[in-house]
Structures are given as C-alpha cells and as structure tokens.
Amino acid sequence: MTAQIPYQHSSGYISHFHNNELDAGRGRDYNVTIKYLDDKEENIEGQAAKISHNASLHIPVLLCLVISLGGFIFGWDIGTIGGMTNMVSFQEKFGTTNIIHDDETIFVSTKKLTDLQIGLIISIFNISCGVGALTLSKIGDWIGRKGGIWFALVVYCIGITIQILSYGRWYFLTLGRAVTGIGVGVTTVLVPMFLSENSPLKIRGSMVSTYQLIVTFGILMGNILNFICERCYKDPTQNIAWQLPLFLGYIWAIIIGMSLVYVPESPQYLAKIKNDVPSAKYSFARMNGIPATDSMVIEFIDDLLENNYNNEETNNESKKQSLVKRNTFEFIMGKPKLWLRLIIGMMIMAFQQLSGINYFFYYGTSVFKGVGIKDPYITSIILSSVNFLSTILGIYYVEKWGRKTCLLYGSTNLLFYMMTYATVGTFGRETDFSNIVLIIVTCCFIFWFAITLGPVTFVLVSELFPLRTRAISMAICTFINWMFNFLISLLTPMIVSKIDFKLGYIFAACLLALIIFSWILVPETRKKNEQEINKIFEPE
C-alpha cells in the first residue's frame, strides 16, 4: 500500500513522500520525488485559492441533522421504558406475583412485577449500552462510520424482535433489552464521532450538539406516546399499549438507516484509514458546501496526510517497543499525552452523570405532586419538554462560548441551583411556596444542563482524541458515562429514602469538583483541528 503526502517547501516546489512497505519488520523507506510547478500549474493553484469559502452550509447542516438522527433511538428507549413498565397491561403480561384486590366483595386477581424485576429490566439497558460502546464501537474503523451505525441498527432491531416475541416471559424481555442496549451503545460512540469528523469546522460544536438535541427529542416523543397509550388502552388485555413503542422502534431504525445513504463517509476515515483520497476530497467538499477544487479541500487533505507521516516518524523512534503492545495500548502510551486526554474525557463523562440530572428527573415527580400534578406521565412530559427546548439553545451557546467556558459557566449555575434545591427541600419542604420554588429550581437546573453540560460533554470528547485512537478512547469514555448512569439510577432511590433532599449536597460537591477540574485540565478545542489540538498537549 502506498500513501502520498505532499509537503510545501519554502523554496517553492512540492515534494511527495511515497511511503512504501519494505520488510516484515515494518521498516519504512521514504522516496522523495521533487516536482517543480510551472506557470500553468501556479495559475491553477492560484485560481483554486481564490474560490470563495462562503458557500451555503444549508446542505451540510441538513446532512449533519440526518447523522444525528442516530441518537433518536437512544432517547426513545429512555422516554418509553419507564411508562411501559407502569402500564397495567405490561404488568399483567409479565408479572410473576399475584395481587388480590377486594373490590366491593368481588376479589380480583392481578399480576405484578417485583421492584427488583422492574429495576433489572430498566437497568440492563444501561449496562449493555456500556458493553456495546466499549466492545463493538471499533467496528467503525473496520467498515466505516456509516457501516458501523447500520450494524448497530440491525442489532437494535434484533433486540426489539426478542422483546416483542417474549410472550410474557420477563427474562426474555430483559434479554431483548440487553441486545437493544448493545446496538444503542455503539451509536452513542459512532454518531458523535461521525458528526465531529463530518461537520464544517466553524460550526462543528453546534453540529455535534444536535446529537443531544435529537436524544432529548426522542425522550419527549416517547413520553408523549406513553401518555397517549396509557389513556387510550386501559384494558389489561390490550397489549398494544406497550407493544406500540416497540413496533415504532423498527420504523425509526429504517428511517435512520435509509437517511444515511445520502450522507458521505467521514473524510478522515477515508483519507487516513482507507487511503481513499479522492473520496475523502469529495466528502469534505460536500460537507463544507464548497467545490472539490477549493484550496480549503486541498489544505485539509494535505494536513491529514502530513500528520500521518509525522505519526509514522514518531513511531519509528520507538522501534524497540513491541509492535503489538504499541498498537494495543497506544490510546494510553501514545503521544502527545493521550493518557491525559483519556483521563479528561473519562472524568468529563463521569461528571455529566454526577451533576445530578437524573436525580431531578427521578425526584421531580414528588415535587410536582406537591402542587397537585400527580400524574407521572404529565410530569415526565413537562420535564422532557424543558430539556428539549433548552437543548435548542445549547446548539448556539456551545459554539459561541466554547467548550471550556460552557463547562465552567454551566457547572457554576448548576451548583447554585443544586444547593438551592437541597436547602429548600431539606429545611422548607412543608409549604406550598417551597414546592413552587422547587419546581422553578428544577426547571432552571434542567435548562442550564441542557444548554451546557448536556451537549458540550459529547462535543468535547469527540474532539479530544486523534483519529488513530479516537474509536477506542471515545468508547472507554462513553462506557464510563453509561456505568455512572447505571449506578446513579440504581442507588438514588435507596439513598433518597435515607437522606432525602440532602443527597443534593453530594451532587453539589461533585459540581464543585467539576469546576476545579475544568479550570485546571480541560483544554479549549473550539474551531481547532486535530493538529492544533495535538499541539496543546505537546511538551513545551
């Protein structure tokens, strides 16, 4: 295989490094072919450089929205599973415990799932998402970002099929949710990665944030469907109430899969992994709304290939190291400071969950009951609506403020509202006024999370790593996010039963730690390419 890397010399000529594999020891030989530019070629280059970069971004933005649709199935599951497990028909179908009700001297027997079974059905999804993200996201390097997402959608549909065909056996339903989670877990890595690599540089943060927007939209739509099904299908024998959300999962997967046909593959994958430079040029040009002959395209591809050459030179300096060991642990041992970047990504993902956002969604129901809103379905719709509408603003502020400022500004505001929530809930819970304050604080907390910490976490992690380790590094960071999600969802009900609103002080301490961590270690990656981000971590 031959890779060609152009390098512009100050003397005015262009040389091409032809990288040829010579021996089994992975030795490299670089032959330099010098090509002088004649007047005609100089004119062509000059004309290319003059092509306007101000082409319309309408098509690129639309294509990025198509990619971000992959997050819908993630939000859809979050938005539907809680309501599904509370439905009478679902409990009657999968319940293992008989409950006897005395209804005017008529004894009626119904079935019910235990709290442990419901917890397992819901939480197995988080665990399997983490496993899928960690073990299968590398498939994006093998068959491409699009191919990896298509693979994940197939796994997702297999999981749905198992759930539908579970025939009242809760353990088969749990197995189906585990398979579904594996597929969703892969998309939580590949979709933000695909967005980051395909988005126009000047709006990359906003485009990656659309992933979080689509996730919150899926949550809202799932909550609304649950509310409709619960109202329309009250008969315990009407299984369509819980089956309809599952059947619609097929529709969403088909829409997402077919839409991706119109999206070009990642130019970074094409150029640096597949070595298909012409296709990479076409992809970059289309996703930036410029002609393939634009100088911006040429500069981008040249930078990618030159960076490949520099990486190979760095690797050649460490020939004494085992090749297998180097490739296996490069995401930790690689330069510049990939271990530090991995720690930053893992901590940011953990802090997103330790901010307490799921605590608000869990405990928000009891707060709304204090002002007379006792239907949990309506409460879910209110909270998810605030989350979705606020995330629309997040698309703007992530790009305007930058990544580091978003983390600092957002976590500071979240700290204030969390302290207010914990204090009012602990010392003034009994009055109607305090319930109103808690509702306002809840909505404000969700608002600030949605415009800062929610989207910027995925944006920062998708930008932090070089292409050669991006898949495994993002997979590890996403795995950490899923595991903390699982642990907080599992432990929050038990902790709340012991210390009630005082749990908010623990989350407040985590937010304070996030502020300090972000101030000291998190770099600003806004509008920086891979080479510029590498320079941030290079030793001075």
Stockholm file with secondary structure:
# STOCKHOLM 1.0

chainA/1-540         MTAQIPYQHSSGYISHFHNNELDAGRGRDYNVTIKYLDDKEENIEGQAAKISHNASLHIPVLLCLVISLGGFIFGWDIGTIGGMTNMVSFQEKFGTTNIIHDDETIFVSTKKLTDLQIGLIISIFNISCGVGALTLSKIGDWIGRKGGIWFALVVYCIGITIQILSYGRWYFLTLGRAVTGIGVGVTTVLVPMFLSENSPLKIRGSMVSTYQLIVTFGILMGNILNFICERCYKDPTQNIAWQLPLFLGYIWAIIIGMSLVYVPESPQYLAKIKNDVPSAKYSFARMNGIPATDSMVIEFIDDLLENNYNNEETNNESKKQSLVKRNTFEFIMGKPKLWLRLIIGMMIMAFQQLSGINYFFYYGTSVFKGVGIKDPYITSIILSSVNFLSTILGIYYVEKWGRKTCLLYGSTNLLFYMMTYATVGTFGRETDFSNIVLIIVTCCFIFWFAITLGPVTFVLVSELFPLRTRAISMAICTFINWMFNFLISLLTPMIVSKIDFKLGYIFAACLLALIIFSWILVPETRKKNEQEINKIFEPE
#=GR chainA/1-540 SS CCEEEEEECTTSCEEEEEEEECSTTCCEEEEEEEECCCHHHHHHHHHHHTSCSCCCCHHHHHHHHHHHGGGHHHHHHHHHHHHHHHSHHHHHHHCCEEEEEEETTEEEEEEECCHHHHHHHHHHHHHHHHHHHHHHTTHHHHSHHHHHHHHHHHHHHHHHHHHHTTTTCHHHHHHHHHHHHHHHHHHHHHHHHHHHHHSCGGGHHHHHHHHHHHHHHHHHHHHHHHHHHHHHCCSTTCTHHHHHHHHHHHHHHHHHHHHGGGSCCCHHIIIIISCCHHHHHHHHHHHHTSCTTSHHHHHHHHHHHHHHHHHHHHHHTTTTSCHHHHHHSHHHHCTTTHHHHHHHHHHHHHHHHHTCHHHHHHHHHHHHHTTTCCCHHHHHHHHHHHHHHHHHHHHHHHHHHCHHHHHHHHHHHHHHHHHHHHHHHHHSTTSHHHHHHHHHHHHHHHHHIIIIIHHHHHHHHHHHSCHHHHHHHHHHHHHHHHHHHHHHHHHHHHHHHHHGGGHHHHHHHHHHHHHHHHHHHCCCCTTCCHHHHHHHHSCC
#=GC SS_cons         CCEEEEEECTTSCEEEEEEEECSTTCCEEEEEEEECCCHHHHHHHHHHHTSCSCCCCHHHHHHHHHHHGGGHHHHHHHHHHHHHHHSHHHHHHHCCEEEEEEETTEEEEEEECCHHHHHHHHHHHHHHHHHHHHHHTTHHHHSHHHHHHHHHHHHHHHHHHHHHTTTTCHHHHHHHHHHHHHHHHHHHHHHHHHHHHHSCGGGHHHHHHHHHHHHHHHHHHHHHHHHHHHHHCCSTTCTHHHHHHHHHHHHHHHHHHHHGGGSCCCHHIIIIISCCHHHHHHHHHHHHTSCTTSHHHHHHHHHHHHHHHHHHHHHHTTTTSCHHHHHHSHHHHCTTTHHHHHHHHHHHHHHHHHTCHHHHHHHHHHHHHTTTCCCHHHHHHHHHHHHHHHHHHHHHHHHHHCHHHHHHHHHHHHHHHHHHHHHHHHHSTTSHHHHHHHHHHHHHHHHHIIIIIHHHHHHHHHHHSCHHHHHHHHHHHHHHHHHHHHHHHHHHHHHHHHHGGGHHHHHHHHHHHHHHHHHHHCCCCTTCCHHHHHHHHSCC
//
